[in-house]
């Protein structure tokens, strides 16, 4: 938790006192903050508008496991992303899962996600309502499995 406060302060260029709601969501006065942790990595986003983030290790799963996590519609979105990015289905599905986690962290329970843009540099932009979720996949240090980063921004919320 100390890493979340430190990273939020760095992002905002001022110290912030981060509190945690009973559901574990971090918050501070005068803005919004989101945090996620995996494989000894921490991702934090902060800003005046609604923000959320997720970081996940992309691991191989069976199609049945992915269908249980994502449902058939979002499994189709994962296939589309895999075709557009040229990435393995495990990475594309992890992008979808991470985007969905970002949406859930805003308090919305929708599963409506669409692909807005896929760039040659590895970024894929997804959308849910007025929220945009930027996703990116890379390897980190000596880890063999890719790490997926997702950051949600919803202006005016």
C-alpha positions as CSV (number, residue, x, y, z in Angstrom):
1,X,0.0,0.0,0.0
2,X,2.9,2.3,0.6
3,X,3.9,1.8,-3.1
4,X,0.5,3.0,-4.2
5,X,0.7,6.3,-2.2
6,X,4.3,6.9,-3.4
7,X,3.4,6.2,-7.1
8,X,0.3,8.3,-6.9
9,X,2.3,11.2,-5.4
10,X,4.9,10.9,-8.2
11,X,2.2,10.9,-10.8
12,X,0.6,14.0,-9.4
13,X,3.9,15.7,-8.5
14,X,2.8,16.1,-4.9
15,X,2.4,13.9,-1.8
16,X,-1.0,12.3,-1.4
17,X,-2.6,10.5,1.5
18,X,-4.2,7.4,0.1
19,X,-7.1,5.8,2.0
20,X,-8.7,2.5,1.3
21,X,-12.4,1.8,1.1
22,X,-13.8,-1.4,2.7
23,X,-13.7,-3.0,-0.8
24,X,-10.0,-2.2,-1.0
25,X,-10.2,0.5,-3.6
26,X,-7.7,3.3,-3.0
27,X,-8.9,6.9,-2.9
28,X,-7.6,10.4,-1.9
29,X,-9.0,13.9,-1.6
30,X,-9.3,15.9,-4.8
31,X,-8.8,13.1,-7.3
32,X,-9.0,9.5,-8.3
33,X,-6.5,6.8,-8.0
34,X,-6.3,3.2,-9.2
35,X,-3.7,0.5,-8.4
36,X,-3.0,-3.1,-9.5
37,X,-0.3,-5.6,-8.5
38,X,1.1,-8.8,-10.1
39,X,4.4,-10.7,-10.1
40,X,6.1,-8.1,-7.8
41,X,5.1,-5.3,-10.1
42,X,2.8,-2.3,-9.2
43,X,0.9,-0.1,-11.6
44,X,-0.7,3.1,-10.3
45,X,-2.7,5.8,-12.1
46,X,-4.0,9.0,-10.7
47,X,-5.9,12.0,-12.0
48,X,-8.9,14.4,-11.8
49,X,-11.1,12.2,-14.0
50,X,-12.2,8.7,-13.4
51,X,-9.2,6.3,-13.8
52,X,-8.5,2.6,-13.2
53,X,-5.8,0.2,-14.1
54,X,-4.9,-3.5,-14.1
55,X,-1.7,-5.4,-14.6
56,X,-1.8,-9.2,-15.3
57,X,0.6,-11.9,-16.3
58,X,-0.6,-13.5,-19.6
59,X,-0.7,-17.2,-19.0
60,X,-1.9,-20.1,-21.2
61,X,-5.4,-21.2,-20.4
62,X,-7.7,-23.6,-22.1
63,X,-10.5,-22.1,-24.3
64,X,-12.9,-23.5,-21.7
65,X,-11.2,-21.6,-18.9
66,X,-11.2,-18.4,-21.0
67,X,-14.9,-18.8,-21.8
68,X,-15.6,-19.2,-18.1
69,X,-13.7,-16.0,-17.4
70,X,-14.8,-13.8,-20.3
71,X,-18.0,-15.4,-21.7
72,X,-18.6,-16.1,-25.4
73,X,-18.9,-12.5,-26.6
74,X,-15.7,-11.3,-25.0
75,X,-13.9,-14.5,-26.1
76,X,-14.8,-13.3,-29.7
77,X,-13.3,-9.9,-28.9
78,X,-10.1,-11.7,-27.8
79,X,-9.9,-13.6,-31.1
80,X,-10.3,-10.3,-32.9
81,X,-7.5,-8.7,-30.9
82,X,-5.3,-11.7,-31.5
83,X,-5.9,-11.4,-35.3
84,X,-5.3,-7.6,-35.2
85,X,-2.2,-7.7,-33.0
86,X,-0.6,-11.0,-34.1
87,X,-0.3,-12.0,-30.5
88,X,-1.0,-15.3,-29.0
89,X,-4.6,-15.8,-27.9
90,X,-3.5,-15.9,-24.2
91,X,-2.1,-12.3,-24.5
92,X,-5.2,-11.0,-26.4
93,X,-7.6,-12.6,-23.9
94,X,-5.6,-11.1,-21.0
95,X,-5.9,-7.7,-22.6
96,X,-9.7,-8.2,-22.7
97,X,-9.7,-9.5,-19.1
98,X,-7.6,-6.5,-17.9
99,X,-9.8,-4.0,-19.7
100,X,-12.8,-5.7,-18.1
101,X,-11.2,-5.5,-14.7
102,X,-10.6,-1.7,-15.2
103,X,-14.3,-1.2,-16.0
104,X,-15.3,-3.2,-12.9
105,X,-13.0,-1.1,-10.8
106,X,-15.1,2.0,-11.8
107,X,-18.1,0.3,-10.3
108,X,-19.8,-0.6,-13.6
109,X,-20.9,-4.1,-14.1
110,X,-21.1,-4.0,-17.9
111,X,-19.3,-6.4,-20.0
112,X,-19.7,-4.3,-23.2
113,X,-16.2,-3.8,-24.7
114,X,-15.2,-2.9,-28.2
115,X,-11.9,-2.5,-30.0
116,X,-11.3,1.1,-31.0
117,X,-7.8,1.0,-32.4
118,X,-4.8,-1.3,-32.7
119,X,-1.4,0.3,-33.3
120,X,1.7,-1.2,-34.8
121,X,3.7,-0.3,-31.6
122,X,1.8,-2.8,-29.5
123,X,-1.0,-0.6,-28.1
124,X,-4.6,-1.6,-28.4
125,X,-7.4,0.8,-27.4
126,X,-10.7,-0.6,-26.1
127,X,-13.8,1.2,-25.1
128,X,-16.8,0.7,-22.8
129,X,-19.3,3.6,-22.9
130,X,-17.4,6.8,-22.5
131,X,-14.4,5.1,-21.0
132,X,-11.3,4.3,-23.0
133,X,-9.0,1.5,-21.9
134,X,-5.4,1.5,-23.3
135,X,-3.7,-1.9,-23.2
136,X,-0.1,-2.8,-23.8
137,X,1.8,-6.1,-23.6
138,X,5.5,-6.6,-23.0
139,X,8.0,-8.8,-21.3
140,X,9.5,-7.5,-18.1
141,X,13.1,-8.3,-17.0
142,X,13.7,-12.0,-16.7
143,X,10.0,-13.1,-16.7
144,X,9.1,-15.4,-19.6
145,X,5.3,-14.7,-19.6
146,X,4.2,-11.4,-21.1
147,X,2.7,-8.8,-18.8
148,X,-0.4,-6.9,-19.9
149,X,-1.0,-3.3,-18.7
150,X,-4.4,-1.7,-18.9
151,X,-5.3,1.9,-18.1
152,X,-8.8,3.3,-18.1
153,X,-9.7,7.0,-18.4
154,X,-13.3,8.3,-18.4
155,X,-13.5,12.0,-18.9
156,X,-15.9,14.0,-16.8
157,X,-16.8,11.3,-14.3
